[in-house]
Structure formats: structure tokens, C-alpha cells
Amino acid sequence: MSIMIATVLEVQENILLVRERRTAQRVLVHTLLARHFRPGDIVRILYSGAMTMSIPPQITAIHITRIGGCPC
């Protein structure tokens, strides 16, 4: 398992576009909970560690939690 801390950039149905805080890399995150987040939220994403080699890379969240950011 891997953990990513990221800032939400865009919210779509079942997908978040985030910027990983450690590397500044943009990543597409597949999650059924996407609509619970807003741009500016800081999230902690638990995922398998597998990431596609596409641009942007993609992961599937096992668990995702808002840890800061937008107070919306």
C-alpha cells in the first residue's frame, strides 16, 4: 500500500485530478467519493502503489480522506 498527500485541482464524476504535494506531479484518482471533495482540498489517498504510465498517471483510491484545505 502507498499513501499520497495531494491537493485537489478538479472534480469530475468518480475522478479527481490532484497535484501530489511531494513531487508536484498531476495524477488522476479514480474514486466513487469524488463528489465529496472540492478544488483546494488537501487529501490523503491510500492506494495499492500501482500507477499507470499514462499522462497524467492514474491511480485507484482504496481510501481517501480530506485533511485540510477548502472549508466549503
Predicted model as a PDB file, atoms N, CA, C, CB and O in Angstrom, pLDDT in the B-factor column:
MODEL        1                                                                  
ATOM      1  N   MET A   1       0.838  -1.182   0.000  1.00 94.00           N  
ATOM      2  CA  MET A   1       0.000   0.000   0.000  1.00 94.00           C  
ATOM      3  C   MET A   1       0.886   1.250   0.000  1.00 94.00           C  
ATOM      4  CB  MET A   1      -0.955  -0.004   1.220  1.00 94.00           C  
ATOM      5  O   MET A   1       1.990   1.253   0.545  1.00 94.00           O  
ATOM      6  N   SER A   2       0.374   2.295  -0.620  1.00 96.00           N  
ATOM      7  CA  SER A   2       1.077   3.573  -0.669  1.00 96.00           C  
ATOM      8  C   SER A   2       0.127   4.682  -0.253  1.00 96.00           C  
ATOM      9  CB  SER A   2       1.649   3.843  -2.085  1.00 96.00           C  
ATOM     10  O   SER A   2      -1.091   4.556  -0.374  1.00 96.00           O  
ATOM     11  N   ILE A   3       0.706   5.774   0.241  1.00 97.00           N  
ATOM     12  CA  ILE A   3      -0.072   6.936   0.636  1.00 97.00           C  
ATOM     13  C   ILE A   3       0.422   8.142  -0.152  1.00 97.00           C  
ATOM     14  CB  ILE A   3       0.030   7.187   2.167  1.00 97.00           C  
ATOM     15  O   ILE A   3       1.626   8.356  -0.296  1.00 97.00           O  
ATOM     16  N   MET A   4      -0.520   8.921  -0.658  1.00 97.00           N  
ATOM     17  CA  MET A   4      -0.201  10.149  -1.367  1.00 97.00           C  
ATOM     18  C   MET A   4      -0.945  11.295  -0.683  1.00 97.00           C  
ATOM     19  CB  MET A   4      -0.580  10.047  -2.886  1.00 97.00           C  
ATOM     20  O   MET A   4      -2.134  11.182  -0.384  1.00 97.00           O  
ATOM     21  N   ILE A   5      -0.243  12.385  -0.443  1.00 97.00           N  
ATOM     22  CA  ILE A   5      -0.870  13.612   0.032  1.00 97.00           C  
ATOM     23  C   ILE A   5      -0.920  14.547  -1.167  1.00 97.00           C  
ATOM     24  CB  ILE A   5      -0.082  14.256   1.255  1.00 97.00           C  
ATOM     25  O   ILE A   5       0.096  14.787  -1.819  1.00 97.00           O  
ATOM     26  N   ALA A   6      -2.106  15.073  -1.456  1.00 97.00           N  
ATOM     27  CA  ALA A   6      -2.265  15.845  -2.689  1.00 97.00           C  
ATOM     28  C   ALA A   6      -3.297  16.951  -2.507  1.00 97.00           C  
ATOM     29  CB  ALA A   6      -2.673  14.927  -3.848  1.00 97.00           C  
ATOM     30  O   ALA A   6      -4.114  16.925  -1.586  1.00 97.00           O  
ATOM     31  N   THR A   7      -3.236  17.919  -3.410  1.00 97.00           N  
ATOM     32  CA  THR A   7      -4.213  18.999  -3.468  1.00 97.00           C  
ATOM     33  C   THR A   7      -5.150  18.735  -4.636  1.00 97.00           C  
ATOM     34  CB  THR A   7      -3.518  20.390  -3.609  1.00 97.00           C  
ATOM     35  O   THR A   7      -4.700  18.466  -5.750  1.00 97.00           O  
ATOM     36  N   VAL A   8      -6.453  18.810  -4.382  1.00 97.00           N  
ATOM     37  CA  VAL A   8      -7.450  18.595  -5.431  1.00 97.00           C  
ATOM     38  C   VAL A   8      -7.448  19.796  -6.379  1.00 97.00           C  
ATOM     39  CB  VAL A   8      -8.871  18.376  -4.816  1.00 97.00           C  
ATOM     40  O   VAL A   8      -7.566  20.944  -5.951  1.00 97.00           O  
ATOM     41  N   LEU A   9      -7.313  19.507  -7.670  1.00 97.00           N  
ATOM     42  CA  LEU A   9      -7.348  20.545  -8.701  1.00 97.00           C  
ATOM     43  C   LEU A   9      -8.688  20.596  -9.409  1.00 97.00           C  
ATOM     44  CB  LEU A   9      -6.246  20.317  -9.714  1.00 97.00           C  
ATOM     45  O   LEU A   9      -9.205  21.678  -9.689  1.00 97.00           O  
ATOM     46  N   GLU A  10      -9.262  19.414  -9.705  1.00 97.00           N  
ATOM     47  CA  GLU A  10     -10.535  19.318 -10.423  1.00 97.00           C  
ATOM     48  C   GLU A  10     -11.322  18.155  -9.876  1.00 97.00           C  
ATOM     49  CB  GLU A  10     -10.316  19.156 -11.947  1.00 97.00           C  
ATOM     50  O   GLU A  10     -10.759  17.160  -9.420  1.00 97.00           O  
ATOM     51  N   VAL A  11     -12.653  18.293  -9.925  1.00 97.00           N  
ATOM     52  CA  VAL A  11     -13.551  17.226  -9.503  1.00 97.00           C  
ATOM     53  C   VAL A  11     -14.461  16.877 -10.668  1.00 97.00           C  
ATOM     54  CB  VAL A  11     -14.380  17.642  -8.249  1.00 97.00           C  
ATOM     55  O   VAL A  11     -15.118  17.747 -11.240  1.00 97.00           O  
ATOM     56  N   GLN A  12     -14.492  15.596 -11.014  1.00 96.00           N  
ATOM     57  CA  GLN A  12     -15.409  15.087 -12.038  1.00 96.00           C  
ATOM     58  C   GLN A  12     -16.139  13.900 -11.420  1.00 96.00           C  
ATOM     59  CB  GLN A  12     -14.644  14.674 -13.371  1.00 96.00           C  
ATOM     60  O   GLN A  12     -15.822  13.494 -10.302  1.00 96.00           O  
ATOM     61  N   GLU A  13     -17.099  13.347 -12.125  1.00 95.00           N  
ATOM     62  CA  GLU A  13     -17.808  12.195 -11.598  1.00 95.00           C  
ATOM     63  C   GLU A  13     -16.845  11.015 -11.496  1.00 95.00           C  
ATOM     64  CB  GLU A  13     -19.025  11.841 -12.487  1.00 95.00           C  
ATOM     65  O   GLU A  13     -16.319  10.549 -12.507  1.00 95.00           O  
ATOM     66  N   ASN A  14     -16.618  10.538 -10.288  1.00 96.00           N  
ATOM     67  CA  ASN A  14     -15.762   9.381  -9.984  1.00 96.00           C  
ATOM     68  C   ASN A  14     -14.273   9.606 -10.259  1.00 96.00           C  
ATOM     69  CB  ASN A  14     -16.227   8.203 -10.780  1.00 96.00           C  
ATOM     70  O   ASN A  14     -13.503   8.645 -10.252  1.00 96.00           O  
ATOM     71  N   ILE A  15     -13.852  10.846 -10.500  1.00 98.00           N  
ATOM     72  CA  ILE A  15     -12.436  11.122 -10.779  1.00 98.00           C  
ATOM     73  C   ILE A  15     -12.031  12.448 -10.139  1.00 98.00           C  
ATOM     74  CB  ILE A  15     -12.170  11.156 -12.313  1.00 98.00           C  
ATOM     75  O   ILE A  15     -12.769  13.432 -10.194  1.00 98.00           O  
ATOM     76  N   LEU A  16     -10.860  12.454  -9.538  1.00 98.00           N  
ATOM     77  CA  LEU A  16     -10.240  13.688  -9.062  1.00 98.00           C  
ATOM     78  C   LEU A  16      -8.948  13.900  -9.830  1.00 98.00           C  
ATOM     79  CB  LEU A  16      -9.974  13.637  -7.524  1.00 98.00           C  
ATOM     80  O   LEU A  16      -8.205  12.949 -10.070  1.00 98.00           O  
ATOM     81  N   LEU A  17      -8.678  15.122 -10.215  1.00 98.00           N  
ATOM     82  CA  LEU A  17      -7.350  15.477 -10.696  1.00 98.00           C  
ATOM     83  C   LEU A  17      -6.674  16.163  -9.521  1.00 98.00           C  
ATOM     84  CB  LEU A  17      -7.397  16.407 -11.997  1.00 98.00           C  
ATOM     85  O   LEU A  17      -7.170  17.162  -8.999  1.00 98.00           O  
ATOM     86  N   VAL A  18      -5.539  15.616  -9.111  1.00 98.00           N  
ATOM     87  CA  VAL A  18      -4.830  16.153  -7.952  1.00 98.00           C  
ATOM     88  C   VAL A  18      -3.389  16.475  -8.320  1.00 98.00           C  
ATOM     89  CB  VAL A  18      -4.874  15.159  -6.778  1.00 98.00           C  
ATOM     90  O   VAL A  18      -2.864  16.002  -9.329  1.00 98.00           O  
ATOM     91  N   ARG A  19      -2.765  17.290  -7.479  1.00 98.00           N  
ATOM     92  CA  ARG A  19      -1.330  17.550  -7.596  1.00 98.00           C  
ATOM     93  C   ARG A  19      -0.687  16.984  -6.337  1.00 98.00           C  
ATOM     94  CB  ARG A  19      -1.015  19.099  -7.772  1.00 98.00           C  
ATOM     95  O   ARG A  19      -0.951  17.441  -5.225  1.00 98.00           O  
ATOM     96  N   GLU A  20       0.166  15.975  -6.537  1.00 97.00           N  
ATOM     97  CA  GLU A  20       0.861  15.375  -5.403  1.00 97.00           C  
ATOM     98  C   GLU A  20       1.766  16.435  -4.776  1.00 97.00           C  
ATOM     99  CB  GLU A  20       1.687  14.117  -5.845  1.00 97.00           C  
ATOM    100  O   GLU A  20       2.512  17.116  -5.480  1.00 97.00           O  
ATOM    101  N   ARG A  21       1.700  16.570  -3.467  1.00 95.00           N  
ATOM    102  CA  ARG A  21       2.433  17.645  -2.795  1.00 95.00           C  
ATOM    103  C   ARG A  21       3.938  17.403  -2.776  1.00 95.00           C  
ATOM    104  CB  ARG A  21       1.930  17.806  -1.379  1.00 95.00           C  
ATOM    105  O   ARG A  21       4.709  18.362  -2.792  1.00 95.00           O  
ATOM    106  N   ARG A  22       4.370  16.163  -2.741  1.00 95.00           N  
ATOM    107  CA  ARG A  22       5.801  15.864  -2.656  1.00 95.00           C  
ATOM    108  C   ARG A  22       6.523  16.115  -3.981  1.00 95.00           C  
ATOM    109  CB  ARG A  22       6.004  14.419  -2.228  1.00 95.00           C  
ATOM    110  O   ARG A  22       7.648  16.614  -3.987  1.00 95.00           O  
ATOM    111  N   THR A  23       5.879  15.771  -5.107  1.00 95.00           N  
ATOM    112  CA  THR A  23       6.552  15.854  -6.410  1.00 95.00           C  
ATOM    113  C   THR A  23       5.962  16.911  -7.345  1.00 95.00           C  
ATOM    114  CB  THR A  23       6.495  14.514  -7.087  1.00 95.00           C  
ATOM    115  O   THR A  23       6.553  17.218  -8.380  1.00 95.00           O  
ATOM    116  N   ALA A  24       4.803  17.469  -6.989  1.00 96.00           N  
ATOM    117  CA  ALA A  24       4.067  18.425  -7.827  1.00 96.00           C  
ATOM    118  C   ALA A  24       3.528  17.773  -9.108  1.00 96.00           C  
ATOM    119  CB  ALA A  24       4.971  19.606  -8.191  1.00 96.00           C  
ATOM    120  O   ALA A  24       3.113  18.477 -10.029  1.00 96.00           O  
ATOM    121  N   GLN A  25       3.531  16.450  -9.170  1.00 96.00           N  
ATOM    122  CA  GLN A  25       3.016  15.728 -10.333  1.00 96.00           C  
ATOM    123  C   GLN A  25       1.485  15.688 -10.291  1.00 96.00           C  
ATOM    124  CB  GLN A  25       3.596  14.290 -10.384  1.00 96.00           C  
ATOM    125  O   GLN A  25       0.895  15.474  -9.231  1.00 96.00           O  
ATOM    126  N   ARG A  26       0.853  15.893 -11.433  1.00 98.00           N  
ATOM    127  CA  ARG A  26      -0.604  15.762 -11.546  1.00 98.00           C  
ATOM    128  C   ARG A  26      -0.949  14.291 -11.702  1.00 98.00           C  
ATOM    129  CB  ARG A  26      -1.161  16.592 -12.748  1.00 98.00           C  
ATOM    130  O   ARG A  26      -0.281  13.564 -12.437  1.00 98.00           O  
ATOM    131  N   VAL A  27      -1.999  13.853 -11.006  1.00 98.00           N  
ATOM    132  CA  VAL A  27      -2.417  12.452 -11.022  1.00 98.00           C  
ATOM    133  C   VAL A  27      -3.941  12.396 -11.078  1.00 98.00           C  
ATOM    134  CB  VAL A  27      -1.875  11.685  -9.770  1.00 98.00           C  
ATOM    135  O   VAL A  27      -4.617  13.152 -10.381  1.00 98.00           O  
ATOM    136  N   LEU A  28      -4.487  11.495 -11.912  1.00 98.00           N  
ATOM    137  CA  LEU A  28      -5.925  11.228 -11.924  1.00 98.00           C  
ATOM    138  C   LEU A  28      -6.208  10.135 -10.898  1.00 98.00           C  
ATOM    139  CB  LEU A  28      -6.422  10.806 -13.357  1.00 98.00           C  
ATOM    140  O   LEU A  28      -5.570   9.082 -10.904  1.00 98.00           O  
ATOM    141  N   VAL A  29      -7.164  10.397 -10.026  1.00 98.00           N  
ATOM    142  CA  VAL A  29      -7.511   9.445  -8.972  1.00 98.00           C  
ATOM    143  C   VAL A  29      -8.935   8.957  -9.209  1.00 98.00           C  
ATOM    144  CB  VAL A  29      -7.369  10.091  -7.554  1.00 98.00           C  
ATOM    145  O   VAL A  29      -9.875   9.753  -9.225  1.00 98.00           O  
ATOM    146  N   HIS A  30      -9.092   7.669  -9.389  1.00 98.00           N  
ATOM    147  CA  HIS A  30     -10.413   7.074  -9.545  1.00 98.00           C  
ATOM    148  C   HIS A  30     -10.965   6.773  -8.155  1.00 98.00           C  
ATOM    149  CB  HIS A  30     -10.355   5.779 -10.426  1.00 98.00           C  
ATOM    150  O   HIS A  30     -10.350   6.042  -7.380  1.00 98.00           O  
ATOM    151  N   THR A  31     -12.137   7.346  -7.843  1.00 97.00           N  
ATOM    152  CA  THR A  31     -12.791   7.131  -6.561  1.00 97.00           C  
ATOM    153  C   THR A  31     -14.274   7.407  -6.695  1.00 97.00           C  
ATOM    154  CB  THR A  31     -12.172   8.018  -5.469  1.00 97.00           C  
ATOM    155  O   THR A  31     -14.670   8.382  -7.335  1.00 97.00           O  
ATOM    156  N   LEU A  32     -15.090   6.567  -6.104  1.00 96.00           N  
ATOM    157  CA  LEU A  32     -16.531   6.789  -6.109  1.00 96.00           C  
ATOM    158  C   LEU A  32     -16.923   7.958  -5.222  1.00 96.00           C  
ATOM    159  CB  LEU A  32     -17.255   5.535  -5.660  1.00 96.00           C  
ATOM    160  O   LEU A  32     -18.064   8.419  -5.273  1.00 96.00           O  
ATOM    161  N   LEU A  33     -15.992   8.445  -4.407  1.00 94.00           N  
ATOM    162  CA  LEU A  33     -16.255   9.540  -3.478  1.00 94.00           C  
ATOM    163  C   LEU A  33     -15.840  10.907  -4.029  1.00 94.00           C  
ATOM    164  CB  LEU A  33     -15.539   9.283  -2.178  1.00 94.00           C  
ATOM    165  O   LEU A  33     -15.788  11.878  -3.274  1.00 94.00           O  
ATOM    166  N   ALA A  34     -15.548  10.998  -5.301  1.00 97.00           N  
ATOM    167  CA  ALA A  34     -15.011  12.234  -5.878  1.00 97.00           C  
ATOM    168  C   ALA A  34     -15.875  13.454  -5.569  1.00 97.00           C  
ATOM    169  CB  ALA A  34     -14.871  12.083  -7.376  1.00 97.00           C  
ATOM    170  O   ALA A  34     -15.338  14.523  -5.280  1.00 97.00           O  
ATOM    171  N   ARG A  35     -17.178  13.320  -5.623  1.00 95.00           N  
ATOM    172  CA  ARG A  35     -18.075  14.463  -5.424  1.00 95.00           C  
ATOM    173  C   ARG A  35     -18.080  14.987  -3.986  1.00 95.00           C  
ATOM    174  CB  ARG A  35     -19.479  14.078  -5.818  1.00 95.00           C  
ATOM    175  O   ARG A  35     -18.692  16.019  -3.711  1.00 95.00           O  
ATOM    176  N   HIS A  36     -17.407  14.290  -3.069  1.00 95.00           N  
ATOM    177  CA  HIS A  36     -17.307  14.755  -1.677  1.00 95.00           C  
ATOM    178  C   HIS A  36     -16.187  15.772  -1.497  1.00 95.00           C  
ATOM    179  CB  HIS A  36     -17.080  13.571  -0.739  1.00 95.00           C  
ATOM    180  O   HIS A  36     -16.018  16.317  -0.406  1.00 95.00           O  
ATOM    181  N   PHE A  37     -15.422  16.031  -2.550  1.00 96.00           N  
ATOM    182  CA  PHE A  37     -14.263  16.917  -2.458  1.00 96.00           C  
ATOM    183  C   PHE A  37     -14.431  18.121  -3.378  1.00 96.00           C  
ATOM    184  CB  PHE A  37     -12.974  16.157  -2.808  1.00 96.00           C  
ATOM    185  O   PHE A  37     -15.241  18.106  -4.305  1.00 96.00           O  
ATOM    186  N   ARG A  38     -13.648  19.167  -3.102  1.00 95.00           N  
ATOM    187  CA  ARG A  38     -13.689  20.404  -3.882  1.00 95.00           C  
ATOM    188  C   ARG A  38     -12.256  20.821  -4.217  1.00 95.00           C  
ATOM    189  CB  ARG A  38     -14.434  21.541  -3.101  1.00 95.00           C  
ATOM    190  O   ARG A  38     -11.326  20.474  -3.490  1.00 95.00           O  
ATOM    191  N   PRO A  39     -12.072  21.565  -5.317  1.00 96.00           N  
ATOM    192  CA  PRO A  39     -10.744  22.095  -5.617  1.00 96.00           C  
ATOM    193  C   PRO A  39     -10.205  22.877  -4.410  1.00 96.00           C  
ATOM    194  CB  PRO A  39     -10.789  23.001  -6.880  1.00 96.00           C  
ATOM    195  O   PRO A  39     -10.923  23.655  -3.783  1.00 96.00           O  
ATOM    196  N   GLY A  40      -8.953  22.652  -4.113  1.00 95.00           N  
ATOM    197  CA  GLY A  40      -8.313  23.296  -2.967  1.00 95.00           C  
ATOM    198  C   GLY A  40      -8.216  22.393  -1.755  1.00 95.00           C  
ATOM    199  O   GLY A  40      -7.405  22.647  -0.864  1.00 95.00           O  
ATOM    200  N   ASP A  41      -9.035  21.329  -1.697  1.00 96.00           N  
ATOM    201  CA  ASP A  41      -8.938  20.385  -0.585  1.00 96.00           C  
ATOM    202  C   ASP A  41      -7.582  19.678  -0.612  1.00 96.00           C  
ATOM    203  CB  ASP A  41     -10.088  19.351  -0.645  1.00 96.00           C  
ATOM    204  O   ASP A  41      -7.045  19.377  -1.678  1.00 96.00           O  
ATOM    205  N   ILE A  42      -7.054  19.427   0.550  1.00 97.00           N  
ATOM    206  CA  ILE A  42      -5.849  18.611   0.680  1.00 97.00           C  
ATOM    207  C   ILE A  42      -6.322  17.232   1.140  1.00 97.00           C  
ATOM    208  CB  ILE A  42      -4.792  19.253   1.698  1.00 97.00           C  
ATOM    209  O   ILE A  42      -7.047  17.113   2.128  1.00 97.00           O  
ATOM    210  N   VAL A  43      -5.908  16.202   0.418  1.00 97.00           N  
ATOM    211  CA  VAL A  43      -6.403  14.854   0.682  1.00 97.00           C  
ATOM    212  C   VAL A  43      -5.258  13.870   0.911  1.00 97.00           C  
ATOM    213  CB  VAL A  43      -7.276  14.379  -0.475  1.00 97.00           C  
ATOM    214  O   VAL A  43      -4.149  14.027   0.399  1.00 97.00           O  
ATOM    215  N   ARG A  44      -5.577  12.860   1.695  1.00 98.00           N  
ATOM    216  CA  ARG A  44      -4.670  11.730   1.936  1.00 98.00           C  
ATOM    217  C   ARG A  44      -5.283  10.549   1.209  1.00 98.00           C  
ATOM    218  CB  ARG A  44      -4.468  11.429   3.492  1.00 98.00           C  
ATOM    219  O   ARG A  44      -6.413  10.154   1.497  1.00 98.00           O  
ATOM    220  N   ILE A  45      -4.532   9.978   0.260  1.00 98.00           N  
ATOM    221  CA  ILE A  45      -5.042   8.914  -0.601  1.00 98.00           C  
ATOM    222  C   ILE A  45      -4.267   7.631  -0.316  1.00 98.00           C  
ATOM    223  CB  ILE A  45      -4.929   9.308  -2.105  1.00 98.00           C  
ATOM    224  O   ILE A  45      -3.043   7.593  -0.436  1.00 98.00           O  
ATOM    225  N   LEU A  46      -4.989   6.590   0.060  1.00 98.00           N  
ATOM    226  CA  LEU A  46      -4.400   5.260   0.206  1.00 98.00           C  
ATOM    227  C   LEU A  46      -4.688   4.513  -1.089  1.00 98.00           C  
ATOM    228  CB  LEU A  46      -4.977   4.489   1.468  1.00 98.00           C  
ATOM    229  O   LEU A  46      -5.839   4.433  -1.518  1.00 98.00           O  
ATOM    230  N   TYR A  47      -3.656   3.970  -1.707  1.00 97.00           N  
ATOM    231  CA  TYR A  47      -3.824   3.214  -2.958  1.00 97.00           C  
ATOM    232  C   TYR A  47      -2.837   2.057  -2.981  1.00 97.00           C  
ATOM    233  CB  TYR A  47      -3.619   4.131  -4.205  1.00 97.00           C  
ATOM    234  O   TYR A  47      -1.946   1.978  -2.134  1.00 97.00           O  
ATOM    235  N   SER A  48      -2.990   1.175  -3.932  1.00 96.00           N  
ATOM    236  CA  SER A  48      -2.206  -0.067  -3.972  1.00 96.00           C  
ATOM    237  C   SER A  48      -0.719   0.153  -4.237  1.00 96.00           C  
ATOM    238  CB  SER A  48      -2.760  -0.977  -5.029  1.00 96.00           C  
ATOM    239  O   SER A  48       0.096  -0.726  -3.955  1.00 96.00           O  
ATOM    240  N   GLY A  49      -0.365   1.294  -4.764  1.00 93.00           N  
ATOM    241  CA  GLY A  49       1.014   1.546  -5.180  1.00 93.00           C  
ATOM    242  C   GLY A  49       1.166   1.456  -6.687  1.00 93.00           C  
ATOM    243  O   GLY A  49       2.163   1.908  -7.250  1.00 93.00           O  
ATOM    244  N   ALA A  50       0.159   0.863  -7.343  1.00 94.00           N  
ATOM    245  CA  ALA A  50       0.178   0.768  -8.804  1.00 94.00           C  
ATOM    246  C   ALA A  50      -0.260   2.102  -9.401  1.00 94.00           C  
ATOM    247  CB  ALA A  50      -0.742  -0.388  -9.302  1.00 94.00           C  
ATOM    248  O   ALA A  50      -1.243   2.702  -8.966  1.00 94.00           O  
ATOM    249  N   MET A  51       0.491   2.551 -10.408  1.00 93.00           N  
ATOM    250  CA  MET A  51       0.201   3.815 -11.087  1.00 93.00           C  
ATOM    251  C   MET A  51       0.445   3.603 -12.576  1.00 93.00           C  
ATOM    252  CB  MET A  51       1.085   4.995 -10.524  1.00 93.00           C  
ATOM    253  O   MET A  51       1.475   3.052 -12.963  1.00 93.00           O  
ATOM    254  N   THR A  52      -0.500   4.038 -13.420  1.00 93.00           N  
ATOM    255  CA  THR A  52      -0.312   3.869 -14.859  1.00 93.00           C  
ATOM    256  C   THR A  52       0.828   4.760 -15.346  1.00 93.00           C  
ATOM    257  CB  THR A  52      -1.617   4.194 -15.624  1.00 93.00           C  
ATOM    258  O   THR A  52       1.230   5.702 -14.663  1.00 93.00           O  
ATOM    259  N   MET A  53       1.329   4.456 -16.510  1.00 92.00           N  
ATOM    260  CA  MET A  53       2.398   5.252 -17.100  1.00 92.00           C  
ATOM    261  C   MET A  53       1.829   6.288 -18.069  1.00 92.00           C  
ATOM    262  CB  MET A  53       3.405   4.346 -17.821  1.00 92.00           C  
ATOM    263  O   MET A  53       2.574   6.878 -18.851  1.00 92.00           O  
ATOM    264  N   SER A  54       0.523   6.511 -18.020  1.00 93.00           N  
ATOM    265  CA  SER A  54      -0.115   7.492 -18.901  1.00 93.00           C  
ATOM    266  C   SER A  54       0.206   8.906 -18.428  1.00 93.00           C  
ATOM    267  CB  SER A  54      -1.647   7.274 -18.947  1.00 93.00           C  
ATOM    268  O   SER A  54       0.810   9.105 -17.374  1.00 93.00           O  
ATOM    269  N   ILE A  55      -0.209   9.874 -19.224  1.00 93.00           N  
ATOM    270  CA  ILE A  55      -0.017  11.280 -18.848  1.00 93.00           C  
ATOM    271  C   ILE A  55      -1.395  11.913 -18.793  1.00 93.00           C  
ATOM    272  CB  ILE A  55       0.932  12.045 -19.865  1.00 93.00           C  
ATOM    273  O   ILE A  55      -2.035  12.031 -19.839  1.00 93.00           O  
ATOM    274  N   PRO A  56      -1.885  12.324 -17.646  1.00 95.00           N  
ATOM    275  CA  PRO A  56      -1.242  12.135 -16.349  1.00 95.00           C  
ATOM    276  C   PRO A  56      -1.394  10.696 -15.878  1.00 95.00           C  
ATOM    277  CB  PRO A  56      -1.831  13.098 -15.311  1.00 95.00           C  
ATOM    278  O   PRO A  56      -2.284   9.982 -16.340  1.00 95.00           O  
ATOM    279  N   PRO A  57      -0.529  10.267 -14.960  1.00 97.00           N  
ATOM    280  CA  PRO A  57      -0.669   8.920 -14.415  1.00 97.00           C  
ATOM    281  C   PRO A  57      -1.997   8.787 -13.667  1.00 97.00           C  
ATOM    282  CB  PRO A  57       0.515   8.586 -13.478  1.00 97.00           C  
ATOM    283  O   PRO A  57      -2.590   9.780 -13.245  1.00 97.00           O  
ATOM    284  N   GLN A  58      -2.454   7.534 -13.513  1.00 97.00           N  
ATOM    285  CA  GLN A  58      -3.728   7.279 -12.855  1.00 97.00           C  
ATOM    286  C   GLN A  58      -3.560   6.258 -11.744  1.00 97.00           C  
ATOM    287  CB  GLN A  58      -4.769   6.797 -13.865  1.00 97.00           C  
ATOM    288  O   GLN A  58      -2.765   5.324 -11.843  1.00 97.00           O  
ATOM    289  N   ILE A  59      -4.338   6.464 -10.674  1.00 98.00           N  
ATOM    290  CA  ILE A  59      -4.377   5.511  -9.574  1.00 98.00           C  
ATOM    291  C   ILE A  59      -5.833   5.289  -9.196  1.00 98.00           C  
ATOM    292  CB  ILE A  59      -3.544   6.014  -8.351  1.00 98.00           C  
ATOM    293  O   ILE A  59      -6.704   6.069  -9.582  1.00 98.00           O  
ATOM    294  N   THR A  60      -6.097   4.235  -8.447  1.00 97.00           N  
ATOM    295  CA  THR A  60      -7.422   3.976  -7.892  1.00 97.00           C  
ATOM    296  C   THR A  60      -7.319   4.050  -6.379  1.00 97.00           C  
ATOM    297  CB  THR A  60      -7.979   2.586  -8.353  1.00 97.00           C  
ATOM    298  O   THR A  60      -6.546   3.316  -5.764  1.00 97.00           O  
ATOM    299  N   ALA A  61      -8.096   4.936  -5.786  1.00 98.00           N  
ATOM    300  CA  ALA A  61      -8.051   5.120  -4.339  1.00 98.00           C  
ATOM    301  C   ALA A  61      -8.730   3.949  -3.635  1.00 98.00           C  
ATOM    302  CB  ALA A  61      -8.723   6.448  -3.939  1.00 98.00           C  
ATOM    303  O   ALA A  61      -9.818   3.522  -4.022  1.00 98.00           O  
ATOM    304  N   ILE A  62      -8.079   3.440  -2.606  1.00 97.00           N  
ATOM    305  CA  ILE A  62      -8.698   2.462  -1.718  1.00 97.00           C  
ATOM    306  C   ILE A  62      -9.460   3.218  -0.630  1.00 97.00           C  
ATOM    307  CB  ILE A  62      -7.626   1.501  -1.095  1.00 97.00           C  
ATOM    308  O   ILE A  62     -10.559   2.832  -0.229  1.00 97.00           O  
ATOM    309  N   HIS A  63      -8.848   4.298  -0.168  1.00 97.00           N  
ATOM    310  CA  HIS A  63      -9.474   5.159   0.839  1.00 97.00           C  
ATOM    311  C   HIS A  63      -8.949   6.572   0.614  1.00 97.00           C  
ATOM    312  CB  HIS A  63      -9.170   4.659   2.311  1.00 97.00           C  
ATOM    313  O   HIS A  63      -7.771   6.761   0.313  1.00 97.00           O  
ATOM    314  N   ILE A  64      -9.815   7.552   0.757  1.00 97.00           N  
ATOM    315  CA  ILE A  64      -9.398   8.937   0.572  1.00 97.00           C  
ATOM    316  C   ILE A  64     -10.046   9.790   1.656  1.00 97.00           C  
ATOM    317  CB  ILE A  64      -9.778   9.457  -0.849  1.00 97.00           C  
ATOM    318  O   ILE A  64     -11.239   9.657   1.928  1.00 97.00           O  
ATOM    319  N   THR A  65      -9.253  10.669   2.277  1.00 96.00           N  
ATOM    320  CA  THR A  65      -9.707  11.487   3.386  1.00 96.00           C  
ATOM    321  C   THR A  65      -9.264  12.922   3.186  1.00 96.00           C  
ATOM    322  CB  THR A  65      -9.182  10.944   4.715  1.00 96.00           C  
ATOM    323  O   THR A  65      -8.121  13.177   2.807  1.00 96.00           O  
ATOM    324  N   ARG A  66     -10.165  13.859   3.439  1.00 95.00           N  
ATOM    325  CA  ARG A  66      -9.814  15.276   3.402  1.00 95.00           C  
ATOM    326  C   ARG A  66      -9.065  15.604   4.693  1.00 95.00           C  
ATOM    327  CB  ARG A  66     -11.093  16.184   3.235  1.00 95.00           C  
ATOM    328  O   ARG A  66      -9.546  15.314   5.788  1.00 95.00           O  
ATOM    329  N   ILE A  67      -7.885  16.210   4.559  1.00 94.00           N  
ATOM    330  CA  ILE A  67      -7.093  16.542   5.752  1.00 94.00           C  
ATOM    331  C   ILE A  67      -6.883  18.052   5.895  1.00 94.00           C  
ATOM    332  CB  ILE A  67      -5.735  15.835   5.696  1.00 94.00           C  
ATOM    333  O   ILE A  67      -6.267  18.501   6.862  1.00 94.00           O  
ATOM    334  N   GLY A  68      -7.389  18.834   4.945  1.00 87.00           N  
ATOM    335  CA  GLY A  68      -7.250  20.289   5.031  1.00 87.00           C  
ATOM    336  C   GLY A  68      -7.716  20.936   3.758  1.00 87.00           C  
ATOM    337  O   GLY A  68      -8.186  20.281   2.828  1.00 87.00           O  
ATOM    338  N   GLY A  69      -7.570  22.261   3.744  1.00 74.00           N  
ATOM    339  CA  GLY A  69      -7.896  22.984   2.519  1.00 74.00           C  
ATOM    340  C   GLY A  69      -9.224  23.680   2.587  1.00 74.00           C  
ATOM    341  O   GLY A  69      -9.575  24.292   3.595  1.00 74.00           O  
ATOM    342  N   CYS A  70      -9.951  23.581   1.515  1.00 61.00           N  
ATOM    343  CA  CYS A  70     -11.218  24.306   1.334  1.00 61.00           C  
ATOM    344  C   CYS A  70     -12.201  24.019   2.460  1.00 61.00           C  
ATOM    345  CB  CYS A  70     -11.851  23.938  -0.004  1.00 61.00           C  
ATOM    346  O   CYS A  70     -12.552  22.860   2.680  1.00 61.00           O  
ATOM    347  N   PRO A  71     -12.664  25.061   3.190  1.00 57.00           N  
ATOM    348  CA  PRO A  71     -13.643  24.854   4.252  1.00 57.00           C  
ATOM    349  C   PRO A  71     -15.080  24.859   3.747  1.00 57.00           C  
ATOM    350  CB  PRO A  71     -13.480  25.910   5.306  1.00 57.00           C  
ATOM    351  O   PRO A  71     -16.005  25.129   4.512  1.00 57.00           O  
ATOM    352  N   CYS A  72     -15.272  24.566   2.478  1.00 53.00           N  
ATOM    353  CA  CYS A  72     -16.590  24.638   1.826  1.00 53.00           C  
ATOM    354  C   CYS A  72     -17.562  23.619   2.394  1.00 53.00           C  
ATOM    355  CB  CYS A  72     -16.451  24.424   0.324  1.00 53.00           C  
ATOM    356  O   CYS A  72     -18.711  23.550   1.956  1.00 53.00           O  
TER     357      CYS A  72                                                      
ENDMDL                                                                          
END                                                                             
